[in-house]
Amino acid sequence: MPTVPPRTKGGARLVTLSSDVGAAYAAQMKAVLARSLPPGRFLDLSHELPVHEIREAAFVVRAMARGFPAGTVHVVVVDPGVGGPRAPLVVATRDGSRLVGPDNGVLGPLAEALGGGAAHRIDPGRLTAARPRVGTTFDGRDLFAPAAALLAVGTPPARLGPRVAMRDLRLAEAHRTATGALGEIVHRDHFGNLITNVPSSWVPRGTDGMRVRLAGRPVRSLPWATSYEALGRGCPGALASSFGTVELAVAQGRADERLRAGVGVRLRLEWRARHSEAVVNSS
């Protein structure tokens, strides 16, 4: 396992915050961190993750957080089971990072991307930085932020609680076919773009369009574009997303509304070689 110094530049590890709780609740988590950490040692990734959508949040968090330096503490609060039997966790990943959040699967894909690691159940009695809990509805403030503050200043995860098995969460995987791929829409972004789990690297060179079937509906043909600008305003198409997967989009419009589709919709893609046919059914 790589050795990562327990403290980094600034006297503490960097802490990131991701949640579905919105700005007002996020501010309360940041207040906890501000009492314990030097200025500039925590930052927001997003507090507008899809509400209660654990799988979609896990996909987005993995994409946002995996590029941070080894040793970062990542707090993830998408927690529809708060107050129930699910465990509060710290995961020590193989690259030296620390993941903090509920044991509902939301931490799993990021943990795997960082090499896997050991999970510990947070014991509230060991959180010396915590104040008394207020109700049972906000572990982000009352458990996860205090745990992150301790981890950031060098507290070993084992001191926060016993080793436990973490709930596994496997995100849906795409599959190749002879002429394309079978996949699923796994994220709808702020603009209404539909992000699939089909790697854009699978699209052959020379492709200029693809036939798309969403959830058994009639096939529609879409151009394969290099940019939204290349599609033209109001036009639907497919392109390589910043997630590294195929995206269905409408330039300066909303693909979710135009295509009447959202997260969880399965799809079949068939590549279309350049000049093989005209684009049809694009309205």
C-alpha positions in Angstrom: 0.0 0.0 0.0 1.5 3.4 -0.9 2.7 5.5 2.0 0.9 8.9 2.2 1.9 11.4 4.9 -0.9 11.7 7.5 -0.7 15.5 7.0 -0.2 17.4 3.8 0.7 21.0 2.9 -1.3 23.4 5.1 -1.2 21.1 8.2 -4.0 18.8 7.2 -5.3 16.6 4.5 -7.6 18.2 1.9 -11.3 17.4 2.5 -13.9 17.3 -0.3 -17.7 17.5 0.3 -20.3 15.9 -2.0 -24.0 15.6 -1.2 -27.6 15.9 -2.2 -28.5 18.2 0.7 -28.3 21.6 -0.8 -26.4 24.7 0.3 -28.0 25.4 3.7 -27.3 21.9 5.1 -23.9 21.8 3.4 -23.0 25.0 5.3 -23.5 23.2 8.6 -21.0 20.5 7.6 -18.5 23.2 6.6 -19.0 24.9 10.0 -17.9 21.7 11.7 -14.8 21.5 9.5 -14.0 25.2 9.9 -13.7 24.7 13.7 -11.0 22.1 13.3 -9.1 22.7 10.0 -6.9 25.5 8.6 -8.5 27.7 6.0 -8.5 26.3 2.5 -8.4 22.7 3.5 -11.9 21.8 2.5 -13.9 22.4 -0.7 -17.2 21.6 -2.3 -17.5 19.2 -5.2 -21.3 19.4 -5.4 -24.3 19.7 -3.1 -26.8 19.1 -5.9 -26.3 15.4 -6.5 -29.5 13.6 -7.5 -31.6 13.5 -4.4 -31.7 9.9 -2.8 -30.3 8.4 -6.1 -27.5 6.3 -4.7 -26.4 4.7 -8.0 -26.4 7.9 -10.0 -24.6 9.7 -7.2 -22.0 7.0 -7.0 -21.2 7.3 -10.7 -20.9 11.1 -10.5 -18.8 11.1 -7.3 -16.4 8.6 -8.8 -15.9 10.9 -11.8 -15.5 14.0 -9.6 -13.2 12.7 -6.9 -10.9 10.1 -8.4 -8.6 12.7 -9.9 -7.7 14.3 -6.5 -4.3 13.8 -4.9 -3.8 10.6 -3.0 -4.5 11.1 0.7 -7.6 13.3 0.2 -10.5 12.8 2.5 -13.8 12.6 0.5 -17.1 13.0 2.4 -20.2 11.8 0.5 -23.7 12.4 1.9 -26.4 10.8 -0.2 -28.2 9.1 2.7 -31.9 8.2 2.3 -31.5 5.7 5.1 -30.2 8.2 7.7 -31.3 7.2 11.2 -31.8 3.6 10.2 -29.6 0.5 10.5 -27.1 1.4 7.8 -23.6 2.0 9.2 -21.6 5.3 9.1 -18.3 4.4 7.5 -14.7 5.4 7.0 -12.9 3.6 4.1 -9.1 3.7 4.0 -8.3 3.2 0.3 -5.1 1.7 -1.0 -3.9 5.0 -2.4 -4.0 6.5 1.1 -7.3 8.4 0.6 -10.2 8.3 3.1 -13.8 8.0 2.2 -16.5 9.0 4.7 -20.3 8.4 4.3 -23.1 5.9 4.7 -22.8 2.2 4.1 -25.4 2.2 1.3 -23.1 1.6 -1.6 -22.5 5.3 -2.6 -18.8 5.0 -1.5 -18.1 1.7 -3.3 -17.3 2.7 -6.9 -14.9 5.5 -5.8 -13.3 3.1 -3.3 -12.8 0.6 -6.1 -11.4 3.3 -8.4 -8.8 4.2 -5.7 -7.7 0.6 -5.3 -10.2 -0.8 -2.8 -9.5 -0.7 0.9 -10.6 -1.4 4.5 -13.9 -0.1 6.0 -14.5 0.9 9.6 -17.8 1.6 11.3 -17.7 5.0 12.9 -18.4 4.9 16.6 -20.0 8.2 17.6 -18.4 8.0 21.1 -14.9 8.3 19.5 -15.6 11.5 17.7 -14.1 13.9 20.1 -14.6 16.8 17.6 -18.3 16.2 17.5 -21.0 18.1 19.3 -24.1 16.3 20.7 -26.3 15.0 17.9 -29.3 17.1 17.0 -32.1 14.6 16.1 -31.4 11.6 13.8 -31.7 13.2 10.3 -28.3 14.7 9.6 -25.3 12.5 10.0 -23.5 14.6 7.5 -23.1 17.3 10.2 -23.2 15.1 13.3 -21.0 12.2 12.3 -19.4 12.5 8.9 -18.0 16.0 9.1 -16.5 15.4 12.6 -15.0 12.1 11.4 -13.5 13.8 8.4 -12.0 16.6 10.6 -10.2 13.9 12.7 -9.0 12.0 9.6 -7.7 15.2 8.1 -5.4 15.9 11.0 -4.0 12.4 11.1 -6.3 10.2 13.1 -6.0 6.6 11.9 -9.4 5.2 10.6 -9.1 2.2 13.0 -9.4 4.7 15.9 -12.8 5.7 14.8 -14.4 2.3 15.0 -14.1 -1.4 14.3 -13.3 -3.0 10.9 -16.5 -4.1 9.0 -17.5 -5.4 5.6 -18.7 -2.6 3.3 -21.8 -3.0 1.2 -20.9 -3.7 -2.4 -22.4 -1.6 -5.2 -21.7 -2.5 -8.8 -22.7 0.0 -11.4 -24.3 -1.2 -14.6 -21.8 -2.1 -17.2 -22.2 -1.8 -21.0 -21.6 -4.7 -23.4 -20.4 -4.8 -26.9 -22.4 -6.2 -29.8 -21.3 -7.1 -33.3 -22.4 -3.7 -34.5 -22.5 -1.5 -31.5 -23.3 -1.8 -27.8 -25.9 -2.4 -25.1 -26.0 0.0 -22.2 -27.9 2.2 -19.9 -28.4 5.9 -19.1 -26.6 6.4 -15.8 -26.7 10.2 -15.3 -28.8 13.2 -16.4 -26.7 16.3 -16.0 -27.6 19.9 -15.2 -28.3 20.6 -18.9 -30.5 17.6 -19.5 -27.8 15.7 -21.3 -28.1 11.9 -21.0 -24.9 10.2 -20.0 -24.6 6.5 -20.8 -22.3 3.9 -19.5 -21.0 3.0 -23.0 -17.3 4.0 -23.3 -16.9 6.5 -26.1 -13.6 4.7 -26.9 -15.8 1.9 -28.3 -17.1 4.1 -31.1 -15.0 3.2 -34.2 -13.1 5.8 -36.1 -15.1 6.8 -39.2 -18.4 6.7 -37.4 -20.6 9.7 -38.3 -23.8 8.6 -36.6 -25.6 5.9 -34.7 -28.9 4.2 -34.5 -30.4 4.5 -31.0 -33.1 2.4 -29.5 -34.3 3.6 -26.0 -36.2 1.1 -23.9 -37.7 -0.8 -26.8 -39.0 2.3 -28.6 -38.7 2.9 -32.3 -35.1 3.3 -33.5 -33.9 6.9 -34.2 -30.8 7.8 -36.0 -28.5 10.5 -34.5 -25.4 12.1 -35.8 -22.1 11.4 -34.0 -20.6 14.9 -33.4 -17.4 16.3 -32.1 -19.1 19.1 -30.2 -22.4 20.7 -29.4 -21.5 23.5 -31.8 -21.1 20.9 -34.6 -24.7 19.6 -33.9 -26.3 23.0 -34.4 -28.7 24.7 -32.0 -31.7 22.6 -31.1 -30.4 19.5 -32.9 -30.1 16.2 -31.1 -27.1 14.0 -31.5 -24.5 11.8 -29.7 -21.0 12.7 -28.7 -18.2 11.7 -26.3 -19.0 13.1 -22.9 -16.5 14.4 -20.3 -17.2 11.2 -18.4 -15.5 9.2 -21.2 -18.8 7.7 -22.3 -21.4 8.2 -25.0 -23.7 11.1 -24.3 -27.1 11.9 -25.9 -27.6 15.6 -26.2 -29.5 18.4 -27.8 -27.4 21.5 -28.5 -28.6 24.3 -26.3 -31.6 22.2 -25.4 -32.6 19.3 -23.1 -32.1 15.7 -24.4 -34.1 14.3 -21.4 -37.2 16.2 -22.6 -36.7 15.7 -26.3 -35.9 12.0 -26.0 -38.3 11.4 -23.1 -35.7 9.4 -21.2 -33.9 9.4 -17.9 -31.6 7.5 -15.6 -32.1 3.7 -15.7 -33.4 3.6 -19.3 -31.7 0.8 -21.2 -30.5 1.5 -24.8 -29.0 -0.2 -27.8 -26.5 1.7 -30.0 -25.5 0.7 -33.5 -22.6 2.5 -35.1 -23.1 3.9 -38.6 -20.2 4.3 -40.9 -19.6 7.6 -42.7 -21.8 8.1 -45.8 -23.7 4.9 -45.1 -27.1 6.6 -44.8 -28.7 9.9 -44.2 -29.7 11.0 -40.8 -33.4 10.5 -40.3 -36.0 10.9 -37.5 -33.9 13.7 -35.8 -36.8 15.8 -34.8 
